[in-house]
Amino acid sequence: MRTVNIHEAKTHFSRLLESVVAGEEFIIAKAGHPVARLVPLTGVLKKPRQPGALAGSLKIADDFDAPLPESIASAFRGEQP
């Protein structure tokens, strides 16, 4: 496990993340003292999103896009009732 100082971690963060995704782990140190460990997450990003997974399970009201009542619309415009 490689140790990198904070300055190097900030400067090369994208490169470090690429290495972490590939399975490497890093210790981040401040003034030579370890303060954090950068490790890959397991099982979090493995399942890709599936479009339409909730199809048929949501009900949108028929008047969803109907104009707001004037009392609410005027409040959005900052007008006093």
Secondary structure in CASP SS format (residue, H / E / C, confidence):
PFRMAT SS
TARGET T0000
AUTHOR 0000-0000-0000
METHOD secondary structure of the structure
MODEL  1
M C 1.00
R E 1.00
T E 1.00
V E 1.00
N E 1.00
I H 1.00
H H 1.00
E H 1.00
A H 1.00
K H 1.00
T H 1.00
H C 1.00
F H 1.00
S H 1.00
R H 1.00
L H 1.00
L H 1.00
E H 1.00
S H 1.00
V H 1.00
V H 1.00
A C 1.00
G C 1.00
E C 1.00
E C 1.00
F E 1.00
I E 1.00
I E 1.00
A E 1.00
K E 1.00
A C 1.00
G C 1.00
H E 1.00
P E 1.00
V E 1.00
A E 1.00
R E 1.00
L E 1.00
V C 1.00
P C 1.00
L C 1.00
T C 1.00
G C 1.00
V C 1.00
L C 1.00
K C 1.00
K C 1.00
P C 1.00
R C 1.00
Q C 1.00
P C 1.00
G C 1.00
A C 1.00
L C 1.00
A C 1.00
G C 1.00
S C 1.00
L C 1.00
K C 1.00
I C 1.00
A C 1.00
D C 1.00
D C 1.00
F C 1.00
D C 1.00
A C 1.00
P C 1.00
L C 1.00
P C 1.00
E H 1.00
S H 1.00
I H 1.00
A H 1.00
S H 1.00
A H 1.00
F H 1.00
R C 1.00
G C 1.00
E C 1.00
Q C 1.00
P C 1.00
END
